[in-house]
Amino acid sequence: MLAVLMVAPQTSFAQQTSLGSLSEQLAQAEADIRSVDRSLDGRADATTQKQLRSKALAAQQASADAVRQLGEQLALIEARVAGLGSATEGTQEDPVIRQQRATLAQQRSAIDAAIKRGGLAGVEAAQLIAEIDRGQVEEFSQAVSTRVASPLTPSFWRAVIDSTPRDVRRVALFWSQGFDQIRTVWRGGIPWQALLGALLALVLLFPARVYARQFGRRYLIEGAPGHRLRRSGSAIWRVLTGTLAPTLAAAAFFQGLRWAGLLPERWGGLFDAATVAAGFAGFTASVTGAVLMRGQSSWRIASMDDDTAGRLRPLSWILALLSGVSIMWTAFNTNVGASHAAVVATETVQALLHLMLIAAFLIVLGRLRVARADDPDAGSRSTTAGLGIVTLALWLLLLVAFVALLVGYVGLTLFIAQFVAWTTVLGSALYLSLAAADDVATTIFSRDSQFGGVMTRALGIRGSMVAQFGLLLSGVLRIALVLIALGMWMTPFGTGGAIGSIFGRLGTLAQGVEIGGVSISPGAILRGIVVLVIGLGLVRAFMGWLEGRYLPVTDLDGSGRNSVSLIARYVGIALAAIWALASLGIGVERVALLLSALSVGIGFGLQAITQNFVSGLILLAERPIKIGDLIRVGTDEGDVKRISVRSTEIELADHSTLIVPNSELITKTVLNKTLGDNHGRIQIQFSVPLLTDPQLVRRIVLDAIGAESSVLEKPAPAVFIDGLNDGRVLFNCLAHVNSPRDVYRARSNILMTLLGRFREEHIALGTVPADVLPAAAEPPEAVVRTPFITQS
């Protein structure tokens, strides 16, 4: 079969990898998989397991890639076979076509066999990866659940004392072997490589780091657009320089020793760990320093004052130092070959130091909260409540860890302490990354930015569309960063599935009962509650971003934003509920069955609620009534303040709130005065005696209307004569204002002016119909009656 692959014609696959190369790729992947399988037969440490897992994963990817390309070539061969058609019985086929058919059949058989080989190799690689993952989970679970003698018992210290002579002898041997090699090399001359490495390390650690930080700050001040982008860029640059400087300095120093021959082979692992410790300590110090920015409040991203940053900064330095020392301590025990008692003792000390640091942080935080308890500007109530919940959870976790340490679960205590420390560091890095991603995306893709202006002019895109794209890009980047952070959350502890394994084992303690194919147990209920809380939290976070960031940059008005917000909220809540039900084993089909069973009850008992709900959806979709509209429902008139899926709230003139079911607004007549045009119209109707000069009346009315500042010039005011009736001239006067809400005040002002002017001109006003005296019998003083006035 391999020979067929090697000699198969290649002209048909000129743009593809040759069959022979793909076969060799499969053979190499199979060899790597067999090598990993043989290595797993013996005992492998954590580092070796990680290397074997990477090797198996690479072999799996190589076999999958080969299978994909072979599948494409097989499809081409199938197409050529289909093009030749099937042989007709009873006819002599051309020898060339018969030869092509036979060759294609051989190629198809060979490629099909290679695809099966690749699939089998991928399955074997997946099984090996799963085996390594299970081994890591079991090792982690064993380390966490292993119980030793309590540090309060004599047996704990007796074991340490008994193993001390052996540990001292191993440490002395470790150092003596290294120093012997150093003395031997030192006698051969001046180790200029080591001196050069030490000098380079000093340069990188101090002047280069300081200059790089100052250079980045100066560049951001001069070239970066916007304060937010400069602030986040400064924080990220601070983290980069603070991490790379100690890492490169340690690497340069140890590499100089290695080139000079002053680095003993047995010390290699310890010095490699020292490089990692220096880098991680630098990263911890820089990332926490970038969040706190002590003494540089204008460059601080986090919303905290200088006092809080100043008090927390020393704790961040202690955390960085403790992290580096912990890495070095663990590596030293491994390279020296310390006894189990010594390892447990050092882990106890590490766990105790971490717990003391966490307790100090909580005490400082508590004092800051007490000092700012009466400060109205200290922060929002929701933020304070959330911080209080986190603080309480940390105190409980600290108490559990301390009790576990006293009982003898040293591994569990160390894991909890290091987990809290790593979560703090990773959370700080994630916070800075999220802020930087948002600042970069929203600054570059802004309607006021240079790039946004270019897009607007070159592509004809509206400025709001550019801003919306920036916010959407920011959301995508932030989601990707959160997913990356979640993937890195359990990385320092060996595997991300260990925690799930532990909770899975705890879940087996309460199996519960199974009803209708759904397992109902305390663990399942708790899981469903947790999933629901997480889902609602995600919905709340999304709604905060949607209402606070995205919708304000769109061209939608307040009512449109309210519609989008309501629909998104209800859809999010529905998805969170479905997710919670799915975690309980209740699928969508069962939810549909439940809804169909409840449809009868909905049709009778919940008919009104359903009708209002559907009417609310119609109002949000068609928007015949929007927030801010002035409407009249029956005899009540007011402004629409809120539209939900069940009812609509209308604020009346006396500041009371009228709650109207949505079905009333859909099925009955509603007067919307601001739907098509927001202008309000003033209408004044009155009558004057027949002998009165109509031009004088018209001029007086127009002057009175023109004296009112709220009356619009366009449409222009108008005065009409409606007719003549019983010796009276009927006038109809119209004017317009910006809003129907201004009609009442403007009409009153106009009437005040008209009444005064008509009294001065001795013009008698009346209503229709009106009983009036003949002109000769009219008294010298004008008889003023209540005019008939209408408004629309």
C-alpha positions in Angstrom: 0.0 0.0 0.0 2.9 2.4 0.8 4.4 1.7 -2.5 1.2 2.7 -4.3 1.3 6.0 -2.4 4.9 6.6 -3.3 4.6 5.9 -7.0 1.1 7.3 -7.6 1.0 10.0 -10.3 1.4 13.5 -8.8 0.2 15.5 -11.7 -3.4 15.5 -10.5 -2.4 17.0 -7.1 0.1 19.7 -8.3 -1.2 22.2 -5.7 -1.3 19.7 -2.8 1.2 17.9 -0.6 2.4 14.7 -2.2 1.0 11.4 -1.0 4.4 10.2 0.0 5.0 13.2 2.3 1.6 12.7 3.9 2.4 9.1 4.5 5.7 10.0 6.1 3.9 12.6 8.3 1.5 9.9 9.4 4.4 7.5 10.1 6.2 10.1 12.2 3.0 10.8 14.2 2.5 7.1 14.8 6.1 6.9 16.0 5.7 9.8 18.4 2.5 8.3 19.8 4.3 5.0 20.4 7.1 6.8 22.1 4.7 8.6 24.4 2.9 5.4 25.2 6.2 3.7 26.1 7.2 6.7 28.3 4.0 6.4 30.2 4.7 2.8 31.2 7.2 4.2 33.8 6.8 6.8 36.4 7.0 10.4 35.0 7.1 13.6 37.0 5.0 16.6 36.3 7.5 18.2 33.9 7.9 15.0 31.9 4.1 14.6 31.8 3.7 18.1 30.4 6.3 17.4 27.7 4.7 14.1 26.8 1.3 15.7 26.6 2.7 18.4 24.2 4.3 15.7 22.1 1.0 13.7 21.9 -1.0 16.8 21.1 1.5 17.7 18.3 1.2 14.1 16.9 -2.6 14.4 17.1 -2.6 17.6 15.2 -0.2 16.3 12.6 -2.3 13.2 12.0 -5.5 15.3 11.8 -3.8 17.6 9.2 -2.7 14.6 7.2 -6.2 13.1 7.3 -7.7 16.4 6.2 -5.4 16.7 3.1 -5.9 13.0 2.3 -9.6 13.6 2.4 -9.3 16.4 -0.1 -7.3 14.2 -2.4 -9.7 11.4 -2.0 -12.5 13.7 -3.0 -10.6 14.7 -6.2 -10.2 11.0 -7.1 -13.8 10.3 -6.5 -14.7 13.2 -8.8 -12.4 11.7 -11.5 -13.9 8.3 -11.1 -17.4 9.8 -11.4 -16.2 11.6 -14.5 -15.1 8.3 -16.1 -18.5 6.8 -15.4 -19.2 3.1 -14.8 -18.1 0.4 -17.2 -20.9 -0.8 -19.6 -21.5 -4.5 -19.5 -21.0 -6.3 -22.8 -18.8 -3.6 -24.4 -15.0 -3.5 -24.8 -13.7 -0.5 -22.9 -10.7 1.5 -24.2 -7.5 0.2 -22.7 -6.4 3.7 -21.6 -9.6 4.3 -19.8 -9.4 0.9 -18.2 -5.9 1.6 -17.0 -6.9 5.0 -15.6 -9.8 3.3 -13.8 -7.5 0.7 -12.3 -4.9 3.3 -11.2 -7.6 5.5 -9.6 -9.0 2.5 -7.8 -5.5 1.7 -6.4 -5.0 5.3 -5.4 -8.4 5.5 -3.7 -7.7 2.3 -1.8 -4.3 3.5 -0.7 -5.6 6.9 0.4 -8.6 5.4 2.2 -6.2 3.1 4.1 -4.0 6.1 5.0 -7.1 8.0 6.2 -8.0 5.1 8.5 -4.4 5.0 9.8 -4.6 8.7 10.5 -7.9 8.4 12.3 -6.6 5.6 14.4 -3.5 7.6 15.3 -5.7 10.5 16.3 -7.8 8.3 18.5 -4.7 6.8 20.2 -3.2 10.3 20.8 -6.5 11.5 22.3 -6.5 8.5 24.6 -3.0 9.2 25.7 -3.8 12.9 26.3 -6.8 11.9 28.4 -4.7 9.4 30.3 -2.1 12.1 31.1 -4.9 14.5 32.1 -6.4 11.9 34.4 -3.0 11.3 36.0 -2.5 15.0 36.6 -6.0 15.2 38.1 -5.3 12.2 40.4 -2.0 13.5 41.5 -3.5 16.9 42.2 -6.4 15.4 44.1 -4.1 13.2 46.1 -1.8 16.1 47.0 -4.7 18.2 48.1 -6.6 15.4 50.0 -3.5 13.9 51.7 -3.4 14.3 55.4 -0.3 14.5 57.5 0.4 14.9 61.1 -0.8 18.2 62.5 1.8 20.9 63.0 0.5 21.1 66.6 1.4 17.5 67.4 4.8 16.2 68.5 4.8 13.6 65.7 5.1 16.3 63.1 8.2 17.9 64.6 9.6 14.5 65.5 9.6 13.5 61.9 11.3 16.8 60.9 14.0 16.4 63.6 14.6 12.7 62.6 15.1 13.7 58.9 17.2 16.8 59.6 20.6 15.0 59.6 19.9 13.4 56.3 18.6 16.6 54.8 21.6 18.5 56.1 23.9 15.9 54.5 22.1 16.2 51.2 22.2 20.0 51.2 25.9 20.0 52.1 26.6 17.6 49.3 24.6 19.7 46.9 26.6 22.9 47.7 30.0 21.2 48.0 29.7 19.6 44.5 28.8 22.9 43.0 31.5 24.9 44.8 34.1 22.3 43.9 33.4 22.8 40.2 33.4 26.6 40.6 36.8 26.5 42.4 38.2 24.3 39.6 37.1 26.7 36.9 38.1 29.9 38.8 41.7 28.7 39.0 41.9 28.7 35.2 41.6 32.5 35.0 39.2 35.4 35.2 35.7 34.3 34.2 35.0 37.3 32.0 31.9 35.7 30.7 30.4 35.6 34.2 31.4 39.2 34.8 29.9 40.3 31.5 26.7 38.5 32.4 26.5 40.1 35.8 27.2 43.6 34.4 24.5 43.1 31.7 22.1 41.9 34.4 22.7 45.1 36.4 22.2 47.3 33.4 19.0 45.5 32.5 17.7 45.6 36.0 18.3 49.2 36.9 19.2 51.9 34.2 17.6 50.1 31.3 14.4 49.4 33.1 14.1 53.0 34.4 15.0 54.5 31.0 12.5 52.2 29.2 9.7 53.2 31.6 10.5 56.9 31.2 10.8 56.6 27.4 7.4 54.9 27.2 5.8 57.5 29.4 7.2 60.3 27.4 6.1 58.7 24.1 2.6 58.2 25.4 2.3 61.8 26.6 3.5 63.1 23.2 1.9 60.7 20.7 -1.0 58.7 22.2 -4.4 60.2 21.6 -6.7 60.6 24.6 -6.1 60.4 28.3 -7.6 56.9 28.6 -5.3 55.4 26.0 -2.3 57.1 27.5 -3.3 55.8 31.0 -3.9 52.2 29.9 -0.8 52.2 27.7 1.3 53.4 30.6 0.0 50.5 32.8 0.7 47.9 30.1 4.2 49.3 29.4 4.9 49.3 33.1 4.0 45.6 33.3 6.1 44.7 30.3 9.2 46.5 31.5 8.7 45.3 35.1 8.5 41.7 33.9 11.1 41.6 31.1 13.8 43.4 33.0 14.2 41.0 35.9 13.6 38.0 33.7 16.3 39.0 31.2 18.6 40.1 33.9 18.4 36.7 35.6 18.8 34.9 32.3 21.8 37.0 31.4 23.5 36.5 34.7 23.0 32.7 34.7 23.9 32.4 31.1 27.2 34.2 31.8 27.9 31.7 34.6 27.1 28.9 32.2 29.4 30.2 29.5 32.2 30.6 32.0 31.7 27.1 33.3 30.8 28.4 36.8 27.3 26.9 36.7 27.4 23.3 38.0 25.2 20.8 36.2 23.4 20.0 39.4 22.6 23.6 40.0 21.1 24.1 36.5 17.6 23.2 37.5 17.8 25.5 40.6 19.0 28.5 38.5 16.4 27.9 35.8 13.8 28.1 38.6 15.5 31.3 39.8 14.9 32.8 36.4 11.3 31.8 36.5 11.0 33.1 40.0 12.6 36.5 39.1 10.2 36.8 36.1 7.1 35.9 38.1 8.0 38.1 41.0 8.6 41.0 38.6 5.3 40.3 36.9 3.5 40.3 40.3 5.1 43.5 41.5 4.6 45.3 38.2 1.0 44.3 37.5 -0.1 45.1 41.1 1.9 48.3 40.9 0.2 49.2 37.6 -3.2 48.7 39.2 -2.4 50.7 42.4 -0.1 53.5 40.8 0.9 54.8 44.2 1.5 58.5 44.1 0.3 58.8 40.5 -3.4 59.2 40.7 -3.7 60.8 37.3 -2.3 57.6 35.7 -4.4 55.2 37.8 -7.0 53.1 36.0 -8.6 51.7 39.1 -11.0 54.0 41.0 -9.2 54.2 44.3 -7.7 57.1 46.3 -4.0 57.6 47.1 -4.4 56.5 50.7 -5.8 53.0 49.6 -3.0 52.6 47.0 -0.4 53.7 49.5 -1.5 51.2 52.1 -1.8 48.2 49.7 1.4 48.8 47.8 3.7 47.3 50.5 1.5 44.2 50.6 2.0 43.8 46.8 5.8 43.9 47.2 5.5 41.2 49.9 3.3 39.1 47.6 5.9 39.4 44.8 8.7 38.4 47.2 6.8 35.5 48.7 5.9 34.2 45.2 9.5 34.2 44.0 10.7 32.6 47.3 8.1 29.9 47.0 9.2 29.0 43.5 12.8 28.9 44.6 12.0 26.9 47.7 10.1 24.2 45.9 12.9 24.0 43.2 15.6 23.7 45.9 13.7 20.8 47.7 13.4 19.0 44.3 17.1 19.5 43.3 18.5 18.6 46.7 16.2 15.6 47.2 14.7 16.8 50.5 12.9 14.3 52.6 9.1 14.1 52.8 9.1 15.7 56.3 11.2 18.6 55.1 9.0 19.1 52.1 5.9 19.1 54.4 7.6 21.5 56.8 8.5 24.0 54.0 5.0 23.8 52.6 3.6 24.5 56.0 5.8 27.6 56.3 4.8 28.7 52.8 1.1 28.2 53.6 1.3 30.0 56.9 3.1 33.0 55.3 0.5 33.2 52.5 -2.3 33.1 55.0 -0.7 35.8 57.1 -0.4 38.0 54.0 -4.0 37.4 53.1 -5.1 38.2 56.6 -3.0 41.4 56.6 -4.7 42.4 53.3 -8.1 41.8 54.7 -7.3 43.8 57.9 -6.0 46.8 55.9 -9.1 46.6 53.6 -11.4 46.5 56.6 -9.8 49.5 58.2 -10.1 51.4 54.9 -13.8 50.5 54.7 -14.4 51.6 58.3 -12.6 54.9 57.7 -14.8 55.5 54.6 -18.1 54.2 56.0 -19.5 57.7 56.5 -18.0 59.2 53.4 -20.7 59.8 50.8 -18.1 60.0 48.0 -16.3 56.8 48.9 -18.2 54.8 46.3 -21.5 53.5 45.2 -23.6 51.3 47.5 -23.6 48.3 45.1 -19.8 48.4 44.9 -19.4 48.6 48.6 -21.8 45.7 49.1 -19.9 43.6 46.5 -16.6 44.4 48.2 -18.2 43.4 51.5 -19.3 40.0 50.0 -15.9 39.3 48.6 -14.2 40.2 51.9 -16.6 38.0 53.8 -15.9 35.1 51.4 -12.1 35.6 51.8 -12.4 35.6 55.6 -14.4 32.3 55.4 -11.9 30.8 53.0 -9.0 31.9 55.2 -10.7 30.3 58.2 -11.2 27.0 56.3 -7.6 27.0 55.2 -6.3 27.7 58.7 -8.4 24.9 60.2 -7.2 22.6 57.5 -3.6 23.5 58.3 -4.1 22.7 62.0 -5.8 19.4 61.2 -3.0 18.3 58.9 -4.2 19.0 55.3 -1.1 21.0 54.4 -1.5 20.5 50.7 -5.0 21.8 50.7 -4.0 24.8 52.8 -1.1 25.6 50.5 -3.4 25.3 47.4 -6.0 27.6 48.9 -3.4 30.2 49.8 -1.6 30.1 46.5 -4.9 30.0 44.7 -6.0 33.2 46.3 -2.6 34.8 45.6 -2.6 33.7 41.9 -6.2 34.8 41.5 -5.2 38.3 42.8 -2.3 38.5 40.3 -4.3 37.1 37.4 -7.3 39.3 38.2 -5.1 42.4 38.3 -3.6 41.5 34.9 -7.1 40.8 33.5 -8.3 44.1 34.8 -5.5 46.0 33.1 -5.9 44.0 29.9 -9.7 44.6 29.8 -9.2 48.3 30.3 -6.5 48.5 27.7 -8.5 46.6 25.1 -11.5 48.8 25.7 -9.5 52.0 25.5 -7.6 51.0 22.3 -10.8 49.8 20.5 -13.0 52.8 21.5 -10.2 55.4 20.9 -9.2 54.2 17.5 -12.7 53.5 16.3 -14.3 56.7 17.5 -16.2 59.2 15.4 -13.9 62.0 16.6 -10.6 60.1 16.0 -8.4 60.5 13.0 -9.0 56.9 11.9 -12.7 57.3 12.4 -12.7 60.5 10.3 -10.9 58.7 7.5 -13.4 55.9 7.5 -16.3 58.3 7.6 -15.0 60.3 4.6 -13.6 57.4 2.5 -16.3 54.8 3.0 -19.3 57.1 3.7 -19.9 55.4 7.1 -21.8 57.3 9.7 -19.8 58.3 12.8 -22.2 56.3 15.0 -21.4 53.2 13.0 -17.7 53.6 13.6 -18.3 54.1 17.3 -20.5 51.0 17.4 -17.9 48.9 15.7 -15.3 50.1 18.2 -17.6 49.1 21.1 -18.3 45.7 19.5 -14.6 45.1 18.9 -14.0 46.0 22.5 -16.6 43.5 23.6 -15.1 40.7 21.5 -11.6 41.4 22.7 -12.6 41.5 26.3 -14.5 38.2 26.0 -11.4 36.6 24.5 -9.3 38.0 27.3 -11.7 36.6 29.9 -11.6 33.1 28.2 -7.8 33.2 28.1 -7.7 34.1 31.8 -10.1 31.3 32.7 -7.9 28.9 30.8 -4.8 30.2 32.8 -6.6 30.1 36.1 -5.6 26.6 37.1 -2.5 26.4 35.0 0.1 26.9 37.9 -1.6 24.0 39.8 -1.0 21.3 37.2 -4.5 21.0 35.5 -7.6 22.9 35.0 -9.8 19.9 35.6 -8.7 19.1 39.1 -11.2 21.3 40.8 -14.0 19.8 38.7 -12.8 16.4 39.6 -12.9 17.2 43.3 -16.4 18.6 43.1 -17.4 15.6 41.0 -16.2 13.3 43.8 -18.1 15.3 46.4 -21.1 15.1 44.2 -21.2 11.3 44.3 -21.9 11.5 48.0 -25.4 12.6 47.3 -26.8 10.8 44.2 -30.4 11.8 44.8 -33.4 10.3 42.9 -34.2 10.2 39.2 -37.6 11.4 38.1 -38.6 11.1 34.4 -35.0 10.7 33.3 -33.9 13.8 35.3 -31.6 13.3 38.3 -32.8 15.4 41.3 -30.2 15.6 44.0 -28.9 18.3 46.3 -25.8 18.6 44.1 -27.9 19.0 41.0 -30.1 21.6 42.6 -27.0 23.5 43.9 -25.4 23.3 40.4 -28.6 24.6 38.8 -28.7 27.5 41.3 -25.1 28.3 40.7 -25.6 28.2 37.0 -28.6 30.4 37.2 -26.8 33.0 39.4 -23.9 33.0 37.0 -26.2 33.4 34.0 -28.1 36.3 35.6 -24.8 37.9 36.5 -23.7 37.6 32.9 -27.0 39.1 31.8 -26.6 42.0 34.2 -23.1 42.7 33.1 -24.2 42.5 29.4 -27.1 44.9 30.1 -24.8 47.3 31.9 -22.5 47.3 28.8 -25.5 47.6 26.4 -27.3 50.4 28.2 -24.2 52.3 29.5 -21.8 51.9 26.5 -23.3 50.6 23.3 -26.8 52.2 23.0 -25.6 55.7 23.8 -23.4 55.8 20.7 -26.2 54.6 18.4 -28.7 56.8 16.6 -31.6 55.4 18.5 -33.8 57.7 20.6 -34.7 57.0 24.2 -37.7 54.9 23.2 -35.7 52.8 20.8 -33.0 52.2 23.4 -35.7 51.1 25.9 -37.1 48.7 23.4 -33.8 47.1 22.6 -32.9 47.0 26.3 -36.1 45.3 27.3 -36.0 42.7 24.6 -32.3 42.0 25.3 -33.0 41.7 29.1 -35.9 39.2 28.7 -34.0 37.2 26.1 -31.0 37.0 28.4 -33.1 36.0 31.4 -34.8 33.3 29.2 -31.4 32.0 28.1 -30.1 32.0 31.7 -33.2 30.0 32.8 -32.7 27.5 29.9 -29.1 27.1 30.8 -30.0 26.4 34.4 -32.6 23.9 33.4 -30.0 22.3 31.0 -27.6 21.9 33.9 -30.3 19.9 35.7 -30.7 17.6 32.7 -33.9 19.3 31.6 -33.6 19.8 27.8 -35.4 22.3 25.6 -37.8 19.6 24.4 -38.9 19.0 28.0 -39.4 22.7 28.5 -41.5 22.9 25.4 -43.6 19.9 26.7 -44.1 21.7 29.9 -45.2 24.9 28.2 -47.6 23.0 26.0 -49.1 21.5 29.2 -49.4 24.9 30.7 -51.0 26.4 27.6 -54.5 25.4 28.8 -53.9 27.3 32.0 -52.5 30.2 30.1 -55.5 30.2 27.9 -57.9 30.6 30.8 -56.3 31.8 34.0 -53.5 33.9 32.5 -55.3 35.2 29.5 -55.1 38.8 30.5 -51.4 38.6 31.4 -50.6 36.9 28.1 -52.6 39.5 26.2 -50.7 42.4 28.0 -47.4 40.6 27.3 -48.1 40.2 23.6 -49.4 43.8 23.5 -46.1 45.0 25.1 -44.1 43.2 22.5 -46.2 44.9 19.8 -45.6 48.3 21.4 -41.9 47.7 21.6 -41.7 46.5 18.0 -44.1 48.9 16.2 -43.5 51.8 18.6 -46.8 53.7 18.1 -46.1 55.0 21.5 -42.6 56.0 22.6 -41.1 57.1 25.9 -41.5 60.9 26.1 -44.7 61.0 24.0 -47.7 63.1 25.2 -50.7 60.9 25.0 -54.4 60.9 26.1 -56.0 57.8 27.3 -59.7 58.4 27.9 -59.8 61.6 29.9 -56.2 61.3 31.2 -53.4 63.0 29.5 -49.7 62.8 30.4 -46.1 61.9 29.3 -45.0 58.3 28.7 -42.3 57.5 31.2 -41.8 53.8 30.9 -42.9 50.9 28.7 -42.5 47.3 29.9 -43.9 44.1 28.5 -46.9 44.2 30.8 -47.9 47.8 31.3 -47.0 51.4 30.5 -46.4 54.2 33.0 -47.8 57.7 32.2 -47.0 60.7 34.3 -50.0 63.0 34.6 -49.9 66.8 35.1 -50.3 66.5 38.9 -47.1 64.3 38.9 -49.1 61.2 39.7 -48.4 58.0 37.7 -51.1 56.3 35.7 -50.3 52.6 35.0 -52.2 51.4 31.9 -52.1 47.7 30.8 -50.6 47.4 27.3 -53.7 45.8 25.9 -55.6 49.0 26.5 -53.1 50.9 24.4 -53.4 48.4 21.5 -57.1 47.6 21.4 -58.6 51.1 22.3 -58.3 54.6 20.9 -55.3 56.5 22.1 -54.5 60.1 21.2 -50.7 60.6 20.6 -50.0 64.3 20.3 -46.3 63.8 19.5 -46.2 60.8 17.2 -46.0 62.5 13.8 -45.2 66.1 14.8 -44.0 67.5 18.1 -45.5 70.9 17.4 -48.5 72.1 19.5 -51.4 74.2 18.1 -53.1 77.1 19.8 -56.7 77.8 18.7 -58.7 80.8 19.9 -62.3 81.4 18.8 -64.3 84.5 19.6 -66.9 86.9 18.1 -67.1 90.7 17.8 -69.9 93.0 16.8 -70.7 93.2 13.1 -69.7 96.8 12.8 -66.2 96.3 14.2 -63.3 96.8 11.9 -62.1 93.2 11.1 -58.6 94.5 10.0 -58.2 96.1 13.4 -59.2 92.9 15.1 -56.8 90.9 12.9 -53.9 93.3 13.7 -54.6 93.2 17.4 -54.7 89.4 17.4 -51.5 89.1 15.4 -49.7 91.6 17.7 -50.8 89.6 20.7 -49.6 86.4 19.2 -46.3 87.9 18.1 -45.7 89.2 21.7 -45.6 85.6 22.9 -42.0 84.3 22.7 -42.9 80.7 22.5 -45.0 81.0 19.3 -43.2 79.8 16.2 -42.7 81.9 13.1 -43.2 78.8 10.9 -46.0 77.8 10.5 -47.0 81.4 10.7 -49.9 82.5 12.9 -53.2 83.0 11.0 -56.5 84.8 11.7 -59.6 83.6 9.9 -63.2 84.8 9.7 -65.4 81.7 10.2 -68.7 83.4 9.3 -71.4 85.9 10.3 -74.1 85.0 12.8 -76.7 87.1 14.6 -74.9 90.4 14.0 -71.5 89.0 15.1 -68.3 88.3 13.2 -66.8 84.9 14.1 -63.0 84.8 14.3 -60.8 81.6 14.4 -57.1 82.3 15.3 -54.3 79.7 15.0 -50.7 79.7 16.2 -48.1 77.0 16.8 -45.5 76.3 19.5 -42.7 73.8 19.8 -44.5 71.3 22.0 -48.1 70.5 23.0 -46.9 71.0 26.5 -46.4 74.7 25.8 -49.9 75.3 24.5 -51.6 76.0 27.8 -49.2 78.6 29.0 -48.9 80.3 25.6 -52.6 80.5 25.1 -53.1 82.0 28.6 -50.5 84.7 27.8 -52.1 85.5 24.5 -55.6 85.8 26.1 -54.2 88.1 28.7 -52.9 90.4 26.0 -56.0 90.2 23.9 -58.4 91.1 26.7 -56.4 94.1 27.6 -56.1 95.4 23.9 -59.9 94.8 23.2 -60.8 96.7 26.4 -58.6 99.6 25.2 -60.2 99.6 21.8 -63.8 99.2 23.3 -64.4 96.0 21.3 -66.9 93.8 22.8 -66.1 90.1 22.9 -68.7 87.4 22.9 -69.3 83.7 22.4 -71.4 82.1 19.8 -74.4 82.4 20.0 -74.4 85.6 21.9 -77.1 88.1 22.9 -75.8 91.6 22.1 -77.2 95.1 22.1 -77.5 97.2 18.9 -74.4 99.2 18.2 -76.2 102.5 19.0 -77.2 101.2 22.4 -73.8 99.8 23.4 -72.4 101.4 26.5 -69.2 103.4 26.2 -67.4 100.7 28.2 -66.8 97.4 26.3 -68.8 94.5 27.5 -66.3 91.6 27.8 -67.7 88.2 27.9 -65.9 84.8 28.2 -64.6 83.9 24.8 -65.1 80.5 23.4 -61.6 79.1 23.1 -60.5 75.7 22.0 -57.1 74.1 21.9 -55.5 71.2 20.0 
